[in-house]
Amino acid sequence: MAFFSARNNKSFSMAVMFLLLGIFMSSLEFTGAKSVGVCYGRIGDNLPSEQEVLELYKASGIEKMRIYDPNQATLRALGMFPDIELILGVPNGDLEALATDASSATDWVQRNILPYAPAANIRYISVGNEVRPMDPAAQFVLPAMQNICNALESANNAMEVLQIKVSTSVDATLLGSSYPPSAGAFSDSASSYIIPIVQFLADKGAPLLANIYPYFSYIGDPTSIDLNYALFTSPGVVVQDGAFGYQNLFDAILDAFYSAIEKAGFSNMEVVVSETGWPSDGGTAATIENASTYYQNLINHIQNGTPKRPGQPTQTYRFAMFDENQKGPAETERHFGLFSPDKQPKYPISFL
C-alpha cells in the first residue's frame, strides 16, 4: 500500500500530511465540532481538485460542507464520502427561471439531486444567498423555494429525497433592530419579503439559514464594539439583556434573529449559521492571530447554544475552506480561508 511505501514519496508525504491535519483538527473538535461545517467556495484559479478537497475534509474531521452551486464534480465526489453533510446552493442568477417555470425546478432536481442523493448526503438546499428585499431577485426567492420543494416531493425516490430541507440564506441586514438581542426584529422594509419565507419554512419544518459575521459588525463600529466581544475572549458579560447575559457578539446576533423570528409568530424554528468567519489579512483586525482565535473559540462555544437557546448546539458553517484569490472587491474577501490553496493550514497548530 502507498501509505506504507517509502518508495512512493508523493503518496507517503500526502498520507503524512493528512495524518497531521487529522491530529490538528482533532485538537479542536473534541468540544463539539460535529456541529461545525466549512464552506467550500471556488472563486479562485489555484484551488485543489474536487476529489482532493473532499479528501482534505475527511482527513481534517470536517463533517459538514456548503457549496454555492451544483458543481457536478463535487457532487460526484461526495458520493464517496457519505458522512459529510451538504448544504447545496442555488445561485441567485438561477432564481428567476426556477420561480417562473415549475418545469425548470423539476429539471434542476433531476439533474442536480436525483443522480447523487442519497449517496451524496444533501441535507439542505439554500435557494439564493443573501438576497435582500430591494434586490431584483427578491421576488423570485419564495416561488423558487416552493417549486424546488414540490419537485423534490414529486421525485421518484421521494422516500430518500424528502429528507432534504429547502431554505434560503439571509444576512443580518434584514434585522431592523438587533440591540439588545431581545429587541431583534425584521425591518419594516424586509418584513414583507422574509415573513412569508419564514412561514414556508415553518410549514415544512425547515430551518432559516443565516450568515453571521461579528467581524463586519466590529469593523463597522470599532468604537462601540470591543474586539474581545467579537472574538469570544471577553472575560465577563458585556451585554445584559434581562435574564440573559452576553459575552460574545456571535450569540447576540444569533439571538437577535431568534427574537425576530419569534416576533413574526414562529417560536420553534431553528437557525442554522450558514456562514461565519474572520479574515487573516487585508484589513482592520484581519490577522492570523485573530482569525485563529475566532475559529477555535467558535468551535469550543457553539455546542453550548445561546442564552435564548441554551444547551442546543448551533449548526455552524465556517467561511471558508480556502483563500480565494479571485474574490473581492475588498482585499479581506481573499483571506477567509482555513487553508491555503496548497492545502496547508494557515493557523498555528496546537496539539494540546
C-alpha positions as CSV (number, residue, x, y, z in Angstrom):
1,M,0.0,0.0,0.0
2,A,1.2,3.5,-0.8
3,F,0.7,4.7,2.7
4,F,3.5,2.3,3.9
5,S,5.7,2.6,0.9
6,A,8.6,5.0,1.3
7,R,9.4,4.4,-2.4
8,N,6.2,6.4,-3.3
9,N,7.4,9.6,-1.8
10,K,4.4,11.7,-3.1
11,S,1.8,9.3,-1.7
12,F,3.8,8.9,1.5
13,S,4.0,12.7,2.0
14,M,0.3,13.1,1.3
15,A,-0.6,10.4,3.8
16,V,1.6,12.1,6.5
17,M,0.0,15.4,5.8
18,F,-3.5,14.0,6.1
19,L,-2.4,12.3,9.4
20,L,-1.1,15.6,10.8
21,L,-4.1,17.5,9.7
22,G,-6.3,15.0,11.4
23,I,-4.4,15.5,14.6
24,F,-4.6,19.3,14.2
25,M,-8.4,19.2,13.7
26,S,-9.0,16.7,16.4
27,S,-7.4,19.1,18.8
28,L,-10.3,21.4,18.0
29,E,-13.2,19.1,17.5
30,F,-13.5,17.4,20.9
31,T,-15.7,20.2,22.2
32,G,-18.4,19.9,19.6
33,A,-17.1,20.2,16.1
34,K,-19.8,17.8,14.9
35,S,-21.9,20.9,14.7
36,V,-19.3,22.7,12.6
37,G,-19.0,22.7,8.9
38,V,-16.8,24.6,6.4
39,C,-18.0,26.4,3.3
40,Y,-16.2,25.4,0.1
41,G,-16.1,28.3,-2.3
42,R,-14.4,28.1,-5.6
43,I,-13.7,31.7,-6.7
44,G,-10.0,31.1,-7.3
45,D,-7.7,29.9,-10.0
46,N,-5.3,27.9,-7.9
47,L,-7.5,25.6,-5.9
48,P,-7.2,21.8,-5.4
49,S,-9.3,19.3,-7.4
50,E,-12.7,18.4,-6.0
51,Q,-11.5,14.9,-5.1
52,E,-8.6,16.4,-3.2
53,V,-10.9,18.8,-1.4
54,L,-13.1,16.0,-0.2
55,E,-10.1,14.0,1.0
56,L,-8.9,17.0,2.9
57,Y,-12.4,17.4,4.6
58,K,-12.3,13.8,5.6
59,A,-8.7,13.9,6.8
60,S,-9.4,17.0,8.8
61,G,-12.5,15.6,10.5
62,I,-14.9,18.1,8.9
63,E,-18.3,16.5,8.6
64,K,-20.3,19.4,7.0
65,M,-19.8,21.2,3.7
66,R,-21.6,24.1,2.0
67,I,-21.2,24.7,-1.7
68,Y,-22.7,27.6,-3.7
69,D,-23.8,25.9,-6.9
70,P,-24.4,22.3,-8.0
71,N,-20.9,21.6,-9.2
72,Q,-21.1,18.1,-10.7
73,A,-17.6,17.1,-9.8
74,T,-18.1,17.9,-6.2
75,L,-21.5,16.1,-6.1
76,R,-19.9,13.0,-7.6
77,A,-17.0,13.1,-5.2
78,L,-19.4,13.5,-2.2
79,G,-20.9,10.1,-3.1
80,M,-17.7,8.5,-1.8
81,F,-17.9,10.5,1.5
82,P,-21.5,9.9,2.8
83,D,-20.6,11.1,6.3
84,I,-20.2,14.6,5.0
85,E,-23.5,16.5,5.1
86,L,-24.0,19.1,2.4
87,I,-25.8,22.5,2.0
88,L,-26.3,22.8,-1.7
89,G,-26.7,26.3,-3.1
90,V,-28.9,27.6,-5.9
91,P,-27.1,30.7,-7.4
92,N,-29.0,33.9,-7.3
93,G,-28.9,34.1,-11.1
94,D,-30.9,30.9,-11.4
95,L,-33.8,32.1,-9.2
96,E,-36.0,33.7,-11.9
97,A,-36.1,30.6,-14.1
98,L,-36.8,28.3,-11.2
99,A,-39.5,30.6,-9.9
100,T,-41.4,31.3,-13.1
101,D,-41.3,27.8,-14.6
102,A,-42.1,24.8,-12.5
103,S,-40.6,22.5,-15.1
104,S,-37.2,24.3,-14.7
105,A,-37.3,23.4,-11.0
106,T,-38.2,19.8,-11.8
107,D,-35.3,19.7,-14.3
108,W,-33.0,21.2,-11.7
109,V,-33.8,18.5,-9.2
110,Q,-33.5,15.7,-11.8
111,R,-30.0,17.0,-12.9
112,N,-28.6,18.0,-9.5
113,I,-30.2,15.9,-6.8
114,L,-31.5,12.6,-8.1
115,P,-28.3,11.3,-9.7
116,Y,-26.4,12.0,-6.5
117,A,-28.7,11.5,-3.5
118,P,-28.7,9.7,-1.2
119,A,-25.1,8.7,-1.8
120,A,-24.3,12.4,-1.5
121,N,-25.6,13.4,1.9
122,I,-27.5,16.5,0.9
123,R,-29.2,18.0,4.0
124,Y,-30.3,21.4,2.9
125,I,-30.8,23.3,-0.4
126,S,-30.1,27.0,0.0
127,V,-32.2,28.8,-2.6
128,G,-30.3,32.0,-3.0
129,N,-27.7,33.6,-0.9
130,E,-28.1,37.0,0.9
131,V,-30.8,38.2,-1.4
132,R,-32.1,41.5,0.1
133,P,-35.7,42.9,-0.2
134,M,-34.8,45.5,-2.8
135,D,-32.8,43.2,-5.0
136,P,-34.4,42.3,-8.3
137,A,-34.1,38.6,-7.4
138,A,-36.1,39.0,-4.1
139,Q,-39.5,38.4,-5.8
140,F,-38.2,35.0,-7.0
141,V,-36.8,33.5,-3.8
142,L,-40.0,32.1,-2.3
143,P,-41.6,30.9,-5.6
144,A,-38.3,29.2,-6.4
145,M,-38.2,27.5,-3.0
146,Q,-41.7,26.3,-3.4
147,N,-41.1,24.9,-6.9
148,I,-37.9,23.1,-5.8
149,C,-39.7,21.7,-2.8
150,N,-42.6,20.5,-5.0
151,A,-40.1,18.9,-7.4
152,L,-38.4,17.1,-4.5
153,E,-41.8,15.8,-3.3
154,S,-42.6,14.5,-6.8
155,A,-39.3,12.8,-7.3
156,N,-39.3,9.0,-7.9
157,N,-37.1,8.2,-4.9
158,A,-39.1,10.5,-2.6
159,M,-38.6,8.4,0.5
160,E,-34.9,9.3,0.4
161,V,-35.0,12.8,-1.1
162,L,-37.7,14.1,1.2
163,Q,-35.1,14.2,4.0
164,I,-33.7,17.3,2.2
165,K,-35.0,20.6,3.5
166,V,-35.3,23.7,1.3
167,S,-34.4,27.1,2.7
168,T,-32.5,30.3,1.8
169,S,-29.5,32.1,3.3
170,V,-30.0,35.6,4.7
171,D,-27.8,38.1,6.4
172,A,-28.2,40.5,9.3
173,T,-29.2,43.5,7.1
174,L,-32.7,42.1,7.3
175,L,-32.8,43.0,11.0
176,G,-34.1,46.5,11.6
177,S,-33.3,46.1,15.3
178,S,-30.7,43.9,16.9
179,Y,-29.7,45.6,20.2
180,P,-30.3,44.3,22.7
181,P,-30.9,40.8,21.3
182,S,-34.4,40.6,22.8
183,A,-35.3,43.6,20.6
184,G,-34.4,41.8,17.4
185,A,-36.9,42.3,14.7
186,F,-37.1,42.3,11.0
187,S,-37.1,45.8,9.5
188,D,-40.3,47.2,8.0
189,S,-38.7,47.0,4.5
190,A,-37.7,43.4,5.0
191,S,-40.9,42.0,6.7
192,S,-43.0,41.6,3.5
193,Y,-40.1,39.7,2.0
194,I,-38.9,37.5,4.8
195,I,-42.0,36.7,6.8
196,P,-43.7,34.7,4.0
197,I,-40.4,32.8,3.7
198,V,-40.3,32.0,7.4
199,Q,-44.0,30.9,7.2
200,F,-43.0,28.5,4.4
201,L,-40.0,27.2,6.4
202,A,-42.3,26.6,9.4
203,D,-44.8,24.7,7.3
204,K,-42.1,22.5,6.0
205,G,-40.2,22.0,9.3
206,A,-37.1,23.6,7.8
207,P,-34.6,26.0,9.4
208,L,-33.7,29.5,8.4
209,L,-30.1,29.8,7.2
210,A,-28.3,32.9,8.4
211,N,-24.8,34.3,7.6
212,I,-23.5,35.8,10.8
213,Y,-20.3,37.9,10.8
214,P,-19.1,39.5,14.0
215,Y,-16.1,40.7,12.1
216,F,-18.1,43.0,9.9
217,S,-20.1,44.3,12.9
218,Y,-16.8,45.1,14.6
219,I,-15.1,46.9,11.8
220,G,-18.3,48.8,11.2
221,D,-18.3,50.2,14.7
222,P,-15.0,49.6,16.5
223,T,-15.5,52.4,19.0
224,S,-18.7,50.8,20.4
225,I,-17.8,47.1,19.9
226,D,-14.9,45.7,21.8
227,L,-12.6,43.3,19.8
228,N,-12.7,40.8,22.7
229,Y,-16.5,40.7,22.4
230,A,-16.2,39.8,18.7
231,L,-13.5,37.2,19.3
232,F,-15.2,35.3,22.2
233,T,-12.5,36.4,24.6
234,S,-14.4,38.8,26.9
235,P,-13.8,37.8,30.5
236,G,-17.4,38.5,31.6
237,V,-20.8,39.6,30.5
238,V,-20.7,42.6,28.1
239,V,-24.4,43.0,27.4
240,Q,-27.0,42.2,30.0
241,D,-30.4,41.7,28.3
242,G,-32.9,41.0,31.0
243,A,-32.2,37.5,32.3
244,F,-29.7,36.9,29.5
245,G,-26.0,37.8,29.7
246,Y,-23.9,38.0,26.5
247,Q,-20.2,37.5,26.5
248,N,-19.8,37.4,22.7
249,L,-21.2,39.1,19.6
250,F,-22.0,35.9,17.8
251,D,-24.6,34.8,20.3
252,A,-26.0,38.3,20.4
253,I,-26.6,38.4,16.6
254,L,-27.9,34.9,16.5
255,D,-30.4,35.6,19.3
256,A,-31.5,38.8,17.6
257,F,-32.5,36.5,14.7
258,Y,-34.4,34.2,17.1
259,S,-36.2,37.2,18.6
260,A,-37.1,38.5,15.1
261,I,-38.5,35.1,14.2
262,E,-40.5,34.9,17.4
263,K,-42.0,38.3,16.9
264,A,-43.1,37.1,13.4
265,G,-45.0,34.3,15.2
266,F,-42.6,31.3,15.0
267,S,-41.1,30.3,18.3
268,N,-39.7,26.8,17.5
269,M,-37.7,27.5,14.3
270,E,-34.0,26.6,14.2
271,V,-31.5,29.0,12.8
272,V,-28.5,27.3,11.0
273,V,-25.5,29.6,10.7
274,S,-24.7,29.0,7.1
275,E,-21.5,31.3,7.1
276,T,-19.3,32.8,9.7
277,G,-15.6,33.7,9.7
278,W,-12.8,36.1,10.2
279,P,-10.2,37.2,7.6
280,S,-6.5,36.6,8.3
281,D,-5.2,39.6,6.1
282,G,-6.3,42.5,4.1
283,G,-7.9,44.9,6.5
284,T,-8.7,46.1,10.0
285,A,-8.1,43.5,12.7
286,A,-7.6,40.9,9.9
287,T,-4.7,38.9,11.3
288,I,-3.7,35.2,11.5
289,E,-3.9,35.5,15.3
290,N,-7.5,37.0,15.3
291,A,-8.7,34.5,12.7
292,S,-7.3,31.6,14.7
293,T,-8.7,32.9,17.9
294,Y,-12.2,33.4,16.4
295,Y,-12.3,30.0,14.8
296,Q,-11.1,28.0,17.7
297,N,-13.3,29.8,20.2
298,L,-16.3,29.4,17.9
299,I,-15.8,25.6,17.8
300,N,-15.4,25.5,21.6
301,H,-18.5,27.6,22.1
302,I,-21.3,26.6,19.8
303,Q,-22.0,23.2,21.4
304,N,-23.4,25.2,24.4
305,G,-26.1,27.0,22.4
306,T,-27.0,30.7,23.0
307,P,-28.6,32.4,26.1
308,K,-32.0,32.2,24.4
309,R,-31.4,28.6,23.3
310,P,-29.1,27.1,26.0
311,G,-27.9,23.5,25.6
312,Q,-28.9,23.4,21.9
313,P,-25.8,23.1,19.7
314,T,-25.8,25.6,16.8
315,Q,-25.1,24.1,13.4
316,T,-22.5,26.5,12.1
317,Y,-20.5,26.6,8.8
318,R,-17.1,28.3,8.9
319,F,-16.3,30.5,5.9
320,A,-14.2,29.3,4.1
321,M,-12.1,26.2,3.3
322,F,-9.6,28.1,1.2
323,D,-8.4,31.6,0.4
324,E,-10.0,32.5,-2.9
325,N,-7.7,34.8,-4.9
326,Q,-10.4,36.0,-7.3
327,K,-12.9,37.3,-4.7
328,G,-13.4,40.9,-4.0
329,P,-13.7,43.8,-4.2
330,A,-12.4,44.1,-0.6
331,E,-9.0,42.6,0.0
332,T,-10.2,40.8,3.1
333,E,-12.5,38.7,0.9
334,R,-9.5,36.9,-0.4
335,H,-8.3,35.8,3.0
336,F,-11.1,34.0,4.8
337,G,-9.6,30.5,4.2
338,L,-8.9,28.0,6.9
339,F,-6.4,26.5,4.4
340,S,-4.2,28.0,1.8
341,P,-4.8,26.7,-1.8
342,D,-1.8,24.3,-1.3
343,K,-3.9,22.6,1.4
344,Q,-1.6,23.8,4.2
345,P,-3.5,25.0,7.4
346,K,-3.0,28.8,7.9
347,Y,-3.4,28.9,11.7
348,P,-1.0,27.9,14.4
349,I,-1.3,24.2,15.2
350,S,-1.8,23.3,18.8
351,F,-1.7,19.6,19.9
352,L,-2.9,20.4,23.4
